[in-house]
Amino acid sequence: MSSVVVNISNAVSIKLGDYGFGINFTIYLDNGDGTFTLKDLTNLTATLKVYRAGAASTVLLSKSLSILNPPANGVCQWVVGATDTTVIGAGNWSAEIQLTGAGYQESTSDPFQVQIVYAP
């Protein structure tokens, strides 16, 4: 069975207190044979969940993501809100994207890092 993965090779890094910009994520299906295909997000919702590493049950931020058109391209966007970084707090956190739809729920198979850093 294929799993969903997000195309993050480095941590997402945001300055504490910054907001009003979008971060795009492209979701792929891991075909299990070393190949990947875009995940069609038609009729799905996407939610970003940020949590302490190793403690996925302690969600610091759960945020609805926008599915960008066309949904068949697998791209969703986090528009960083005014309180998002202060709710999460400074530090290195784990995150995943959860996809849901009628009779369907799946999270990205590997967590990625979100870093909230103090402004210089």
Backbone as a chain_set.jsonl record, in Angstrom:
{"seq": "MSSVVVNISNAVSIKLGDYGFGINFTIYLDNGDGTFTLKDLTNLTATLKVYRAGAASTVLLSKSLSILNPPANGVCQWVVGATDTTVIGAGNWSAEIQLTGAGYQESTSDPFQVQIVYAP", "coords": {"N": [[0.842, -1.173, 0.0], [0.516, 2.244, -0.757], [1.98, 5.172, 0.757], [1.491, 8.511, 2.057], [3.594, 11.298, 1.508], [5.438, 14.282, 2.301], [7.093, 16.957, 0.619], [9.466, 17.941, 2.064], [12.707, 18.828, 2.572], [14.358, 20.212, 4.217], [14.122, 21.797, 7.441], [11.183, 23.71, 8.158], [11.511, 27.043, 8.73], [10.751, 29.729, 10.799], [10.53, 33.065, 11.928], [9.89, 33.99, 15.268], [6.839, 35.488, 15.915], [6.465, 36.411, 13.307], [4.149, 36.621, 10.584], [1.42, 36.194, 8.181], [2.129, 35.221, 5.681], [2.5, 32.655, 3.156], [3.249, 29.146, 3.251], [4.052, 26.619, 1.148], [3.231, 23.182, 0.639], [3.928, 20.208, -1.03], [2.262, 17.283, -1.668], [2.916, 13.868, -1.973], [2.394, 10.543, -3.26], [3.976, 7.734, -2.049], [5.049, 5.212, -3.907], [6.234, 2.898, -3.129], [8.185, 1.662, -4.558], [10.352, 3.185, -5.002], [9.481, 5.241, -6.54], [7.492, 8.209, -6.947], [4.294, 9.788, -6.957], [2.156, 12.582, -7.619], [-0.169, 13.437, -5.072], [-3.559, 13.461, -5.422], [-5.613, 15.922, -4.247], [-8.282, 16.395, -4.389], [-11.501, 16.847, -3.072], [-10.587, 16.481, -0.481], [-9.532, 17.446, 2.829], [-6.903, 19.273, 4.38], [-4.76, 19.283, 7.165], [-2.436, 20.875, 9.213], [-0.395, 19.672, 11.755], [1.384, 20.458, 14.564], [3.76, 19.415, 16.901], [5.415, 18.341, 19.963], [8.54, 16.723, 19.574], [8.396, 13.237, 19.421], [6.063, 13.164, 20.866], [3.41, 13.01, 19.702], [0.782, 13.087, 20.49], [0.46, 15.382, 21.911], [-0.54, 18.062, 20.717], [0.531, 21.146, 19.586], [-0.244, 23.046, 17.743], [-2.928, 23.018, 15.569], [-3.861, 23.368, 12.384], [-5.901, 24.379, 9.723], [-5.225, 23.827, 6.313], [-4.969, 25.435, 3.134], [-6.129, 24.093, 0.101], [-4.546, 24.258, -2.897], [-5.348, 25.316, -6.239], [-4.8, 23.568, -9.316], [-6.385, 20.947, -7.446], [-5.43, 18.425, -8.069], [-2.723, 18.658, -8.35], [-1.599, 18.346, -5.873], [-0.871, 20.287, -3.949], [-0.806, 22.086, -0.934], [-1.372, 24.824, 1.36], [-0.017, 26.587, 4.096], [-1.089, 29.358, 5.609], [0.478, 31.471, 7.545], [-0.699, 32.435, 10.578], [-1.478, 35.275, 12.753], [-1.061, 34.527, 15.443], [0.134, 32.059, 15.326], [2.975, 31.37, 15.538], [3.557, 32.201, 18.13], [1.867, 30.636, 19.653], [2.946, 28.117, 19.172], [5.615, 28.52, 20.022], [9.126, 29.286, 20.601], [11.606, 27.09, 19.29], [12.454, 23.698, 18.242], [10.294, 21.715, 16.494], [8.16, 18.901, 15.762], [6.199, 18.002, 12.883], [3.261, 17.168, 10.986], [1.165, 16.446, 8.173], [-2.218, 16.005, 7.939], [-4.546, 14.316, 6.038], [-7.948, 14.301, 5.183], [-11.107, 12.926, 4.258], [-14.247, 11.8, 2.852], [-14.725, 8.84, 4.396], [-11.985, 8.482, 4.611], [-8.768, 8.901, 5.998], [-5.521, 9.984, 6.499], [-2.153, 10.425, 7.472], [0.897, 12.221, 6.79], [3.718, 10.151, 6.268], [6.26, 10.435, 7.461], [7.361, 12.574, 10.018], [8.102, 16.102, 9.742], [10.367, 18.863, 10.364], [9.579, 21.84, 12.148], [10.856, 24.923, 12.777], [10.869, 27.456, 15.124], [12.212, 30.503, 15.474], [14.035, 32.99, 17.328], [13.888, 36.428, 16.471], [16.629, 38.255, 15.081]], "CA": [[0.0, 0.0, 0.0], [1.317, 3.459, -0.798], [1.784, 6.112, 1.856], [1.642, 9.893, 1.622], [4.789, 11.974, 2.01], [5.512, 15.702, 1.965], [8.392, 17.225, -0.001], [10.28, 18.82, 2.907], [14.051, 18.285, 2.76], [14.911, 20.967, 5.34], [13.098, 22.258, 8.38], [10.499, 24.973, 7.919], [12.03, 27.952, 9.745], [9.968, 30.961, 10.869], [10.872, 33.919, 13.061], [8.842, 34.162, 16.267], [6.06, 36.698, 15.724], [6.181, 36.67, 11.896], [2.89, 36.046, 10.094], [0.832, 36.8, 6.996], [2.719, 34.674, 4.458], [2.148, 31.261, 2.925], [4.262, 28.105, 3.05], [3.437, 25.563, 0.351], [3.656, 21.794, 0.794], [3.464, 19.325, -2.088], [2.039, 15.945, -1.126], [3.14, 12.802, -2.944], [2.199, 9.142, -2.883], [5.166, 6.89, -2.162], [4.56, 3.989, -4.542], [6.885, 1.745, -2.523], [9.194, 1.097, -5.462], [11.3, 4.251, -5.275], [8.86, 6.284, -7.355], [6.489, 9.029, -6.269], [3.343, 10.483, -7.814], [1.416, 13.613, -6.898], [-1.398, 13.022, -4.41], [-4.713, 14.275, -5.8], [-6.261, 16.388, -3.021], [-9.685, 16.681, -4.674], [-12.46, 16.424, -2.044], [-9.911, 16.228, 0.784], [-9.087, 18.59, 3.615], [-5.548, 19.083, 4.89], [-4.543, 19.935, 8.454], [-1.078, 20.835, 9.749], [-0.328, 19.422, 13.2], [2.728, 20.677, 15.095], [3.808, 18.815, 18.23], [6.745, 18.064, 20.508], [9.133, 15.503, 19.025], [8.122, 12.047, 20.214], [4.83, 13.315, 21.641], [2.406, 13.405, 18.708], [-0.529, 13.281, 21.117], [0.436, 16.729, 22.478], [-0.541, 18.955, 19.562], [0.689, 22.553, 19.939], [-1.002, 23.812, 16.763], [-3.662, 22.281, 14.537], [-4.242, 24.472, 11.493], [-6.405, 24.002, 8.401], [-4.428, 24.28, 5.185], [-5.707, 25.673, 1.898], [-5.774, 23.259, -1.041], [-4.379, 25.158, -4.025], [-5.849, 24.807, -7.528], [-5.783, 22.498, -9.244], [-6.076, 20.02, -6.346], [-4.721, 17.238, -8.575], [-1.28, 18.896, -8.248], [-1.147, 17.938, -4.549], [-0.254, 21.373, -3.185], [-1.6, 22.761, 0.085], [-0.644, 25.984, 1.859], [-0.19, 27.112, 5.444], [-0.979, 30.802, 5.736], [0.882, 31.627, 8.945], [-1.563, 33.398, 11.247], [-0.877, 36.226, 13.689], [-0.667, 33.916, 16.719], [0.653, 30.696, 15.124], [4.317, 31.125, 16.069], [3.58, 32.381, 19.59], [1.203, 29.455, 20.227], [3.914, 27.016, 19.109], [6.763, 28.893, 20.84], [10.456, 29.098, 20.015], [12.163, 25.751, 19.435], [12.369, 22.753, 17.128], [9.094, 20.918, 16.69], [7.798, 17.96, 14.699], [4.918, 18.328, 12.257], [2.74, 16.265, 9.96], [-0.038, 16.915, 7.501], [-3.266, 14.99, 7.96], [-5.53, 14.436, 4.964], [-9.205, 13.642, 5.512], [-12.194, 12.994, 3.285], [-15.3, 10.823, 3.136], [-14.197, 7.491, 4.595], [-10.531, 8.476, 4.388], [-7.895, 9.72, 6.841], [-4.137, 9.529, 6.438], [-1.166, 11.462, 7.786], [2.183, 12.019, 6.142], [4.353, 9.014, 6.929], [7.402, 10.859, 8.264], [7.235, 13.962, 10.464], [9.132, 17.041, 9.325], [10.653, 19.824, 11.426], [9.221, 23.253, 12.116], [11.686, 25.675, 13.722], [10.456, 28.822, 15.435], [13.46, 31.106, 15.941], [13.967, 34.385, 17.777], [14.384, 37.403, 15.488], [17.92, 38.835, 15.521]], "C": [[0.893, 1.244, 0.0], [1.003, 4.339, 0.406], [1.974, 7.519, 1.309], [2.861, 10.513, 2.283], [4.735, 13.436, 1.566], [6.934, 15.993, 1.504], [9.261, 18.189, 0.805], [11.651, 18.171, 3.095], [14.776, 18.995, 3.906], [13.767, 21.38, 6.25], [12.457, 23.543, 7.858], [10.932, 25.892, 9.05], [11.308, 29.292, 9.663], [10.433, 31.761, 12.089], [9.655, 34.074, 13.972], [8.153, 35.506, 16.045], [5.772, 37.043, 14.269], [4.873, 35.997, 11.497], [2.463, 36.736, 8.805], [1.422, 36.323, 5.687], [2.363, 33.195, 4.351], [3.367, 30.374, 2.766], [3.563, 26.958, 2.337], [4.065, 24.209, 0.644], [3.102, 21.002, -0.388], [3.415, 17.915, -1.53], [2.176, 14.921, -2.247], [2.682, 11.466, -2.372], [3.529, 8.427, -3.074], [4.672, 5.55, -2.687], [5.234, 2.731, -4.018], [7.96, 1.114, -3.379], [10.25, 2.141, -5.833], [10.749, 5.365, -6.143], [7.773, 6.985, -6.552], [5.572, 9.654, -7.314], [2.612, 11.519, -6.969], [0.152, 13.026, -6.289], [-2.509, 13.978, -4.826], [-5.476, 14.63, -4.524], [-7.723, 16.765, -3.233], [-10.573, 16.053, -3.605], [-11.813, 16.033, -0.72], [-9.695, 17.546, 1.523], [-7.702, 18.252, 4.158], [-5.392, 19.899, 6.169], [-3.082, 19.766, 8.851], [-1.173, 20.613, 11.247], [1.123, 19.541, 13.626], [2.732, 20.195, 16.538], [5.252, 18.634, 18.688], [7.258, 16.752, 19.92], [8.881, 14.332, 19.959], [6.841, 12.098, 21.015], [3.699, 13.799, 20.727], [1.03, 13.63, 19.315], [-0.657, 14.666, 21.758], [0.575, 17.739, 21.341], [-0.483, 20.409, 20.048], [-0.135, 23.45, 19.015], [-1.642, 22.854, 15.778], [-4.28, 23.343, 13.641], [-4.713, 23.927, 10.152], [-5.521, 24.608, 7.326], [-5.345, 24.505, 3.987], [-5.204, 24.703, 0.839], [-5.703, 24.198, -2.241], [-4.863, 24.503, -5.314], [-4.717, 24.612, -8.517], [-5.401, 21.491, -8.158], [-5.326, 18.765, -6.798], [-3.211, 17.407, -8.509], [-0.726, 18.639, -6.858], [-0.556, 19.015, -3.678], [-1.253, 21.965, -2.191], [-0.727, 23.838, 0.713], [-1.037, 26.329, 3.289], [-0.02, 28.615, 5.364], [-0.735, 31.053, 7.22], [0.086, 32.769, 9.563], [-0.832, 34.209, 12.31], [-0.396, 35.576, 14.985], [-0.002, 32.548, 16.553], [2.013, 30.473, 15.775], [4.379, 31.307, 17.58], [2.877, 31.221, 20.295], [2.178, 28.278, 20.261], [5.082, 27.295, 20.05], [8.078, 28.61, 20.146], [10.95, 27.685, 20.287], [12.051, 24.955, 18.154], [11.237, 21.776, 17.404], [8.904, 19.946, 15.526], [6.436, 18.348, 14.148], [4.543, 17.245, 11.257], [1.538, 16.935, 9.326], [-1.017, 15.755, 7.455], [-4.265, 15.307, 6.846], [-6.779, 13.681, 5.362], [-10.212, 13.874, 4.391], [-13.228, 11.962, 3.664], [-14.691, 9.423, 3.214], [-12.688, 7.382, 4.455], [-9.851, 9.384, 5.406], [-6.5, 9.128, 6.777], [-3.228, 10.709, 6.759], [0.114, 11.162, 7.039], [3.0, 11.029, 6.965], [5.536, 9.397, 7.815], [7.192, 12.295, 8.718], [8.37, 14.812, 9.887], [9.286, 18.072, 10.43], [10.118, 21.206, 11.118], [10.068, 23.926, 13.18], [11.1, 27.068, 13.881], [11.673, 29.46, 16.108], [13.223, 32.541, 16.395], [14.527, 35.278, 16.688], [15.688, 37.996, 15.988], [17.754, 40.247, 16.041]], "O": [[1.913, 1.278, 0.689], [-0.077, 4.267, 0.991], [2.544, 7.705, 0.234], [3.128, 10.286, 3.463], [4.075, 13.778, 0.585], [7.876, 15.342, 1.954], [9.746, 19.174, 0.25], [11.76, 17.102, 3.696], [15.702, 18.438, 4.496], [12.596, 21.318, 5.873], [13.11, 24.355, 7.203], [10.739, 25.556, 10.219], [11.254, 29.917, 8.604], [10.694, 31.194, 13.15], [8.533, 34.265, 13.502], [8.813, 36.543, 15.994], [4.916, 37.888, 14.006], [4.532, 34.932, 12.011], [3.06, 37.729, 8.39], [1.226, 36.976, 4.662], [1.973, 32.565, 5.334], [4.389, 30.791, 2.22], [2.599, 26.392, 2.852], [5.271, 24.102, 0.867], [1.92, 21.123, -0.709], [4.4, 17.412, -0.989], [1.619, 15.092, -3.331], [2.596, 11.288, -1.157], [4.137, 8.509, -4.142], [3.955, 4.833, -1.988], [4.865, 1.622, -4.403], [8.583, 0.133, -2.972], [10.95, 2.006, -6.837], [11.456, 6.324, -6.452], [7.213, 6.428, -5.608], [6.007, 10.005, -8.41], [2.466, 11.356, -5.757], [-0.523, 12.211, -6.917], [-2.403, 15.183, -4.601], [-5.932, 13.742, -3.804], [-8.339, 17.382, -2.364], [-10.421, 14.878, -3.27], [-12.426, 15.327, 0.081], [-9.678, 18.618, 0.918], [-7.375, 17.084, 4.368], [-5.829, 21.047, 6.25], [-2.55, 18.656, 8.831], [-1.942, 21.288, 11.932], [1.99, 18.826, 13.124], [1.83, 20.518, 17.31], [6.188, 18.76, 17.898], [6.505, 15.788, 19.785], [9.129, 14.429, 21.161], [6.551, 11.171, 21.771], [3.111, 14.856, 20.952], [0.193, 14.301, 18.71], [-1.761, 15.081, 22.112], [1.673, 18.21, 21.044], [-1.334, 20.849, 20.821], [-0.657, 24.48, 19.441], [-0.974, 21.983, 15.22], [-5.123, 24.125, 14.082], [-4.029, 23.122, 9.52], [-5.118, 25.767, 7.421], [-6.372, 23.843, 3.847], [-3.997, 24.511, 0.69], [-6.688, 24.861, -2.569], [-4.796, 23.282, -5.462], [-3.777, 25.405, -8.553], [-4.217, 21.211, -7.968], [-4.66, 18.117, -5.991], [-2.478, 16.422, -8.599], [0.488, 18.701, -6.661], [0.193, 18.708, -2.751], [-2.383, 22.3, -2.546], [0.5, 23.788, 0.619], [-2.215, 26.36, 3.644], [1.075, 29.102, 5.081], [-1.629, 30.87, 8.047], [0.183, 33.917, 9.13], [0.282, 33.874, 12.713], [0.586, 36.035, 15.569], [0.389, 31.937, 17.547], [2.194, 29.49, 16.492], [5.17, 30.641, 18.248], [3.249, 30.86, 21.412], [2.237, 27.537, 21.242], [5.499, 26.41, 20.796], [8.145, 27.801, 19.221], [10.744, 27.143, 21.373], [11.616, 25.461, 17.12], [11.229, 21.094, 18.428], [9.434, 20.16, 14.435], [5.619, 18.946, 14.847], [5.394, 16.51, 10.755], [0.968, 17.874, 9.881], [-0.688, 14.663, 6.993], [-4.758, 16.429, 6.737], [-6.695, 12.545, 5.828], [-10.167, 14.879, 3.682], [-13.099, 11.31, 4.7], [-14.204, 8.892, 2.216], [-12.167, 6.295, 4.204], [-10.304, 10.503, 5.647], [-6.312, 7.928, 6.973], [-3.499, 11.844, 6.368], [0.395, 10.015, 6.693], [2.981, 11.061, 8.195], [5.783, 8.738, 8.824], [6.877, 13.157, 7.898], [9.451, 14.307, 9.584], [8.449, 18.158, 11.328], [10.189, 21.683, 9.985], [10.012, 23.552, 14.352], [10.864, 27.772, 12.9], [12.11, 29.019, 17.171], [12.321, 33.219, 15.903], [15.523, 34.937, 16.05], [15.846, 38.22, 17.188], [18.732, 40.874, 16.447]]}, "num_chains": 1, "name": "protein.A"}
